[in-house]
Amino acid sequence: MNIRIICNRIFFGLDNLSLFPKIKPVMERENVQSLIQTSGFFAFILIWLVGFSFVSEQFSHNAIIYTTAFLCSLTIFLLSRFVFRKSGKVILVLFYLLIIAAFVFGTFICNFGINKGVGTTFNVLLVAMPFLISDFAWRIDLTLLISSIVFLFFSYIEKDISIFRIDLVNVVCFLTLALYINTMQQIRRFGDYYHSYIIKRQRDIDPLTGLLNKTALELRIRALLSASNVHGALMILDMDNFKSVNDHYGHAVGDYVITIFGKCLENFTRNTDIVGRFGGDEFIIFFPDLNDAEELMTRAKELITEIHTFFAQTVEVEDVTVSIGCTVVTDNCRDYEILFNHIDKALYRAKAAGKNTCCLYEADVEKKLNN
């Protein structure tokens, strides 16, 4: 193990920093849940202290700091629970604000109270914080270090020198322990996040194209269709004459063509669109909030042109075209099986029309064809 890998593991929790974007979504989800629970727990404990400060003389001298800390914890709880739950960056900032507020609370209680004893509260917080947050280890370490220096500064100013010396020894010991715990925690957590990412990818991702597989594709589309405020459009794509590609060039080239086709769809779609490989040479795209039939057909025609251009530049295989069937999600039709039946019929019409074209499902047209 070389120096760079050791440094990456100690300061970032990962051997390879290129893996971080892959595990970041998992880390952000964990931080959201942890912040909600931690800030809620702090607010619950502090509201009791606020109550005691108004009824007990023993706690009354800390009423202001209890109330301030309670309001801070409650505000962060409400923001993380109801406002910024889906914003990973904001959640991380709020988490650090909560940690800093906790250390300010510990510093004030231990150094500015009536009984200026040993800083037990601060040391407990020092060890506890690394268990709560997931982030690069160096950021948490820096927060712990600066907070410890600030605490010792006020301990030196406000307390008797004999108590300060005890604080100094305790903080150095507890800080060393906290830094070690933090480093080990982040290494373990990031490892767990990466394993979760691998398991999820093996479960949900088609290995050939890197797009969603059939099961994950259907689950995500069904989840969106179940939301009454989501409309959108569904599109199925089938490569024309793909069997002849396998027959003339071999399955290795066929797999490569499928891979390139998936890459083309990935480039064409937006991050909010759901795209996946349904099976074989068939792909499905769900466009949320696209519920205009004319616009849908325009997108389909653009996609046909995009695919033709993309293949002309990347693959020396003739006759790679695509047929597309489309339908628009309506309030009266949000069932996945029915919508899939619609795009399947529209695809059949596109194939019958000579391939390399797109057709929109129209109930009146289907009735005439059936009759």
C-alpha positions in Angstrom: 0.0 0.0 0.0 1.6 3.3 -1.1 1.6 6.6 0.7 -1.1 8.1 -1.5 -3.6 5.4 -0.8 -2.8 5.6 3.0 -3.3 9.4 2.9 -6.6 9.1 0.9 -7.9 6.5 3.4 -7.0 8.6 6.5 -8.1 12.0 5.2 -11.0 11.0 2.9 -12.1 7.6 4.0 -11.5 6.1 0.5 -8.5 4.5 -1.2 -9.6 5.9 -4.6 -11.3 9.4 -4.7 -12.9 8.7 -8.1 -15.3 6.4 -6.2 -16.8 9.3 -4.2 -19.4 10.5 -6.8 -20.7 6.9 -6.9 -21.3 6.7 -3.1 -22.2 10.3 -2.6 -26.0 9.8 -3.1 -26.0 7.0 -0.4 -24.0 9.2 1.9 -26.4 12.1 1.5 -29.4 9.9 2.3 -27.7 8.7 5.4 -26.8 12.2 6.5 -30.4 13.4 6.0 -31.8 10.7 8.3 -29.0 11.1 10.9 -29.4 14.9 10.9 -33.2 14.7 11.4 -32.8 12.2 14.2 -29.9 14.0 15.9 -31.4 17.5 15.8 -34.7 16.1 16.9 -33.1 14.3 19.8 -31.1 17.5 20.8 -34.3 19.5 20.7 -36.1 17.0 22.8 -33.4 17.0 25.5 -33.0 20.7 25.5 -36.7 21.5 25.9 -36.6 19.6 29.1 -33.6 21.6 30.2 -35.4 24.8 29.3 -38.3 23.7 31.4 -36.1 22.9 34.4 -34.4 26.2 34.1 -37.7 28.0 34.7 -38.8 25.9 37.7 -35.4 25.0 39.3 -32.9 27.5 40.6 -30.1 25.0 40.0 -30.7 25.3 36.2 -31.9 28.9 36.0 -28.5 30.5 35.4 -28.3 28.6 32.1 -31.8 29.4 30.8 -30.6 31.6 28.0 -28.1 29.0 26.6 -30.6 26.2 27.0 -33.3 28.2 25.1 -30.8 29.3 22.4 -29.6 25.8 21.8 -33.1 24.4 21.8 -34.2 27.0 19.1 -31.1 26.2 17.1 -31.7 22.5 17.2 -35.4 22.9 16.4 -34.7 25.2 13.5 -32.2 22.7 12.0 -34.7 19.8 12.6 -37.5 21.7 10.7 -35.2 22.7 7.9 -33.8 19.2 7.4 -37.1 17.5 7.8 -39.4 19.7 5.6 -37.3 22.2 3.5 -33.9 20.9 2.4 -34.4 17.1 2.7 -33.5 16.5 -0.9 -30.5 18.9 -1.0 -27.4 17.0 0.1 -25.1 20.0 0.1 -27.4 22.1 2.3 -28.0 19.1 4.7 -24.2 18.8 5.1 -23.9 22.5 5.9 -26.8 22.2 8.4 -25.1 19.2 10.0 -21.9 21.1 10.6 -23.9 24.0 12.0 -25.5 21.7 14.4 -22.1 20.2 15.4 -20.7 23.7 15.9 -23.7 24.8 17.9 -23.3 21.7 20.1 -19.6 22.6 20.8 -20.6 26.2 21.5 -23.1 24.9 24.0 -20.6 22.6 25.6 -18.0 25.4 25.8 -20.4 27.8 27.4 -21.8 25.3 29.9 -18.3 24.2 31.0 -16.6 27.6 31.1 -19.2 30.3 31.8 -21.5 28.6 34.3 -21.6 29.3 38.0 -19.8 26.1 38.8 -16.8 26.1 36.5 -15.8 22.5 36.8 -14.0 20.1 34.5 -15.4 20.1 30.9 -17.2 16.8 30.9 -20.0 17.9 28.6 -17.6 19.1 26.0 -15.5 15.9 26.0 -18.6 13.8 25.7 -19.7 15.8 22.6 -16.2 15.5 21.2 -16.3 11.7 21.2 -20.0 11.5 20.1 -20.0 13.7 17.0 -18.0 11.4 14.7 -20.6 8.7 15.1 -23.3 11.0 13.8 -22.1 12.5 10.5 -20.7 11.1 7.3 -18.2 13.2 5.4 -14.5 13.4 4.4 -12.6 12.6 7.6 -10.3 15.7 7.4 -13.3 18.1 7.5 -14.7 16.5 10.7 -11.1 16.3 12.2 -10.6 20.0 11.5 -14.0 20.9 13.2 -13.0 18.8 16.2 -9.6 20.4 16.4 -10.7 24.0 16.1 -13.5 23.4 18.6 -11.1 21.9 21.1 -8.7 24.9 20.7 -11.5 27.4 21.3 -12.7 25.4 24.4 -9.2 25.4 25.9 -8.8 29.1 25.2 -11.9 30.0 27.2 -11.0 27.4 29.8 -7.6 29.1 30.3 -9.3 32.5 30.6 -12.2 31.7 32.8 -11.0 28.8 35.1 -8.5 28.3 37.8 -5.2 27.2 36.4 -5.4 23.8 38.2 -8.8 23.1 36.5 -7.5 24.3 33.2 -4.6 21.8 33.4 -7.1 19.0 33.9 -9.2 20.3 31.0 -6.0 20.4 28.8 -5.1 16.8 29.6 -8.7 15.6 29.1 -9.3 17.4 25.9 -6.0 16.2 24.4 -6.9 12.6 25.3 -10.5 12.8 24.2 -9.5 14.7 21.0 -7.0 12.0 20.1 -9.7 9.3 20.7 -12.2 11.3 18.7 -9.9 11.7 15.7 -9.1 8.0 15.8 -12.8 7.1 16.0 -13.7 9.5 13.2 -11.1 8.1 10.9 -12.2 4.5 11.5 -15.9 5.5 11.3 -15.5 7.2 7.9 -13.4 4.4 6.4 -16.0 1.9 7.5 -19.0 3.9 6.4 -17.5 4.8 3.0 -16.7 1.1 2.5 -20.3 0.2 3.4 -21.6 2.8 1.0 -19.5 1.5 -1.8 -20.7 -2.1 -1.1 -24.3 -0.8 -1.1 -23.6 0.9 -4.5 -22.2 -2.3 -6.0 -25.2 -4.4 -4.8 -27.7 -1.8 -6.0 -25.9 -1.6 -9.4 -25.9 -5.3 -9.8 -29.6 -5.4 -9.0 -30.8 -2.5 -11.0 -28.4 -1.9 -13.9 -28.1 -3.7 -17.2 -24.5 -4.8 -17.5 -24.3 -4.3 -21.3 -25.6 -0.7 -21.5 -25.3 0.7 -18.0 -28.9 1.7 -18.2 -31.7 0.5 -15.9 -32.7 -3.2 -16.4 -36.3 -4.3 -16.9 -37.2 -4.7 -13.3 -35.8 -1.4 -12.1 -37.2 0.4 -15.1 -40.7 -0.9 -14.4 -40.5 -0.1 -10.7 -39.4 3.5 -11.3 -42.1 4.2 -13.9 -44.8 2.6 -11.7 -43.6 4.8 -8.8 -44.0 7.9 -10.9 -47.3 6.9 -12.3 -48.7 6.3 -8.8 -48.1 10.0 -8.1 -51.2 12.0 -9.1 -49.2 15.1 -9.9 -47.0 13.4 -12.5 -48.1 13.0 -16.1 -45.5 12.4 -18.8 -45.1 10.2 -21.9 -43.9 6.7 -22.5 -41.8 5.6 -25.5 -40.6 2.2 -26.6 -37.8 1.8 -29.1 -36.9 -1.3 -31.1 -33.9 -1.6 -33.3 -34.7 -2.6 -36.9 -33.0 -5.6 -38.4 -31.0 -6.3 -35.4 -31.1 -10.0 -36.0 -29.3 -9.5 -39.3 -26.5 -7.6 -37.4 -25.9 -10.7 -35.2 -26.1 -13.0 -38.2 -23.7 -11.0 -40.4 -21.2 -9.6 -37.9 -21.5 -11.9 -34.9 -22.8 -11.5 -31.4 -19.8 -9.6 -30.2 -20.6 -6.8 -32.7 -24.3 -7.1 -31.8 -23.5 -6.5 -28.1 -21.3 -3.5 -29.1 -24.2 -2.1 -31.2 -26.5 -2.5 -28.2 -24.0 -0.7 -26.0 -23.6 2.2 -28.4 -27.4 2.4 -28.7 -27.7 2.7 -25.0 -25.0 5.4 -24.9 -26.9 7.3 -27.5 -30.2 7.2 -25.5 -28.3 8.3 -22.4 -26.9 11.3 -24.2 -30.3 12.2 -25.6 -32.3 12.0 -22.4 -32.2 14.3 -19.4 -31.4 13.4 -15.8 -35.1 13.5 -14.9 -36.0 11.1 -17.7 -36.2 7.3 -17.0 -34.4 5.2 -19.6 -33.7 1.5 -19.6 -33.2 -1.6 -21.5 -36.5 -3.6 -21.6 -34.9 -6.7 -23.1 -33.0 -7.7 -26.2 -32.9 -4.8 -28.6 -35.9 -3.0 -27.0 -35.6 0.1 -24.8 -38.1 2.2 -22.9 -38.0 5.9 -22.0 -40.4 7.7 -19.7 -40.5 11.5 -20.0 -42.0 13.1 -16.8 -44.0 16.2 -17.4 -44.1 15.8 -21.2 -47.8 15.3 -21.9 -48.2 17.0 -25.3 -48.6 14.5 -28.1 -47.1 16.8 -30.8 -44.1 17.6 -28.7 -43.7 13.9 -28.0 -43.7 13.0 -31.7 -41.1 15.8 -32.3 -38.8 14.3 -29.7 -39.3 10.8 -31.2 -38.3 12.1 -34.7 -35.3 14.0 -33.2 -34.3 10.7 -31.5 -34.4 8.8 -34.8 -32.2 11.4 -36.5 -29.9 11.4 -33.4 -29.5 7.6 -33.5 -28.8 7.6 -37.3 -26.1 10.3 -36.9 -24.6 8.7 -33.8 -24.3 5.3 -35.5 -22.9 6.8 -38.7 -20.1 8.3 -36.6 -19.3 5.4 -34.3 -20.2 2.1 -35.8 -19.5 0.8 -39.3 -22.7 -1.3 -39.5 -25.2 -0.7 -42.2 -29.0 -0.5 -41.7 -29.0 0.3 -38.0 -32.3 2.1 -37.6 -35.0 2.3 -35.0 -38.8 2.1 -34.8 -40.6 3.9 -32.0 -44.0 3.6 -30.4 -45.3 6.4 -28.1 -48.2 7.3 -25.9 -49.1 10.1 -23.6 -50.1 9.5 -19.9 -53.5 10.9 -19.1 -55.5 11.2 -15.9 -57.8 8.4 -17.2 -55.0 6.1 -18.0 -52.1 5.7 -15.5 -51.9 1.9 -15.4 -48.5 0.7 -16.5 -49.8 -2.5 -18.2 -52.3 -0.5 -20.3 -49.7 2.1 -21.2 -47.2 -0.6 -22.2 -49.9 -2.2 -24.4 -50.5 1.2 -26.0 -46.8 1.8 -26.9 -46.5 -1.9 -28.1 -49.4 -1.4 -30.5 -47.9 1.9 -31.7 -44.5 0.2 -32.2 -46.3 -2.5 -34.3 -47.8 0.2 -36.5 -44.3 1.8 -36.9 -42.9 -1.6 -38.0 -45.7 -2.2 -40.4 -45.2 1.3 -41.9 -41.8 0.4 -43.1 -39.7 0.8 -40.0 -37.3 3.7 -39.1 -40.3 5.8 -38.1 -42.4 6.6 -35.1 -46.1 6.2 -34.3 -48.3 7.6 -31.6 -51.0 5.5 -30.0 -54.4 6.7 -31.0 -57.5 4.9 -29.7 -59.6 5.7 -32.7 -56.9 4.4 -35.1 -56.6 1.2 -33.1 -60.3 0.6 -33.2 -60.4 1.0 -37.0 -57.5 -1.4 -37.3 -59.2 -4.0 -35.1 -62.4 -3.7 -37.0 
